[in-house]
Amino acid sequence: MKKEEMLRNVQKWPKNRGKAALLKFLRGGKLTPMEAIKAKCYDCCCGYDDGGYDCGIESCPLRALMPYCDVEIDKPKSCDTP
């Protein structure tokens, strides 16, 4: 899907955590690492993610960064850790 089409779709989605960051990205803006994570989670859940629960998507590499992840995962200490 092209960015223009995605932008039109996302504008119709509910307002939740990550929407502003995803819209910013689709309009050509630069995102911080945290904004990028929130935008991707919002995109993955089609706008229905408020970030207050574990999404349960075990194949997602971002899941370990979620504060509500209820599975024992070795969480990275920071983005700078090799």
N, C-alpha and C positions, 0 to 999 in steps of 0.2 A: 504494500500500500504506500502511495506517495505521501509526502509530508502534508501537502495541501488537503488531500482527502482525509487524512488522519486528523488534521486540525479541525475540519468541519465536524467530524464525528465527536471528538473530545469536547468541543464546545457544548454539546448536548448532554454530556455525561453529568452525573451529580457532583456537587462541590464536596470534595473530600481532600484529605492530605495528599499532596502530590500533583493535584490538578494544575495549580499555578506553575509549578516547575515543568510539567510536561508541555503546557502551552508555551512557556518561555522557550523551551528547546525547539518546538515545532515552528516557532516564529524566528528561529535563527540565533537565539540567545545562548550564552555560555552558562553552564551549570556548575555549581560546586559539587564535590563528590556526594554529599548528603542529598542535595537536590536531585542529582541523577538517580540515586537509589530510590528516593520517594517517587520520582516520576516513573521509573520502571515498574515499581510495585503497583502504582495506580494504573498504568497501562496494562499490566498483566491481569489485573482483576477487573478490567473494563470500568474503572471508576468507582467500584464498590468497596474499595479498601480504605479504611480510616486509620490503619496502622495499629489498632488496639487489640489485635489478636494474632495468633500464629496462623499464617495462611495454609500451612500444611503441605506446601509444594516441595517435596523432598529433593527434587532435581534442581531446584533453584540455587545458584551459587551465592545469592544475596541473603538467603534465609539465615545464615549464621550471624548476620549483622542485625537481625531483628531483636528488639528488646523483649518481645513476647514469645520468642521461640521456646516451645516447651519440650524440646528434644535436646538431650545432652550432646552438644557440639563444641568442639574446640574453637572458641571465638578468637579472632585475631586481636592483638593488643592495640594495634593502630594500623593505619594505612601505610605507614612507613616501614613496618616490620617486614623484612625479606621473607 
